[in-house]
Amino acid sequence: MTAGDARQVYSSAELSVGDGIEAWHNGKLFHRGEVIRTVAATDLFWILDDRTGTRRLIDTEALLILRAEAPSGSAATHGSAPLVAEPGRPASHVPLFQAPSLVR
């Protein structure tokens, strides 16, 4: 088992309000933020997106969900330390259903 496997979330039932997550698709980071609500029956959950400050509905079946790592050398608490992209992966913040030409 790799460190990435240990961070992977397979179901919204594994999450709690306040957990930091990253949502990846095709090797790109689409969303990251703090869990604000879970609905285990539908395997969906909402986060407060760090980049936009808006609520995002996340589907565990459509995206690769990873628990966010704290920056090395610091004791992170939810909401005070920035979440970091997984090493070796680009830190893209393009929303899943937005055309790249519309991103600023």
C-alpha positions, 0 to 999 in steps of 0.5 A, spaced: 500 500 500 502 506 498 501 513 501 496 515 496 492 509 497 492 510 504 489 517 503 484 515 498 477 516 500 472 510 497 465 513 500 463 519 503 461 515 509 469 515 510 468 523 511 467 527 517 465 535 517 471 538 517 476 533 513 480 536 508 480 533 501 482 534 494 478 531 488 482 529 482 480 527 475 484 525 469 490 527 473 488 534 474 486 537 481 479 540 480 477 541 487 480 542 494 477 544 501 473 542 507 468 537 508 461 541 510 456 536 509 456 528 507 450 524 505 452 517 505 446 514 502 447 517 496 455 517 496 455 525 495 458 530 500 459 538 499 466 542 500 467 549 501 472 550 495 479 553 498 480 557 491 473 560 490 470 560 497 463 557 494 460 550 496 461 544 491 457 538 491 462 532 490 461 525 487 465 520 489 464 515 483 466 521 478 472 523 482 478 520 485 478 523 492 484 524 497 485 526 504 489 533 503 496 532 506 498 538 511 504 542 508 511 538 511 514 541 517 507 544 520 502 542 524 496 544 520 489 545 523 483 545 518 482 552 515 488 555 517 493 551 513 493 551 505 492 544 502 497 542 498 497 538 491 500 531 491 507 531 489 508 529 482 501 532 480 499 538 477 496 543 481 490 545 476 484 548 479 479 548 473 472 546 475 470 539 472 465 542 467 468 548 465 471 549 458 478 551 459 478 557 455 473 560 460 478 559 466 482 566 468 
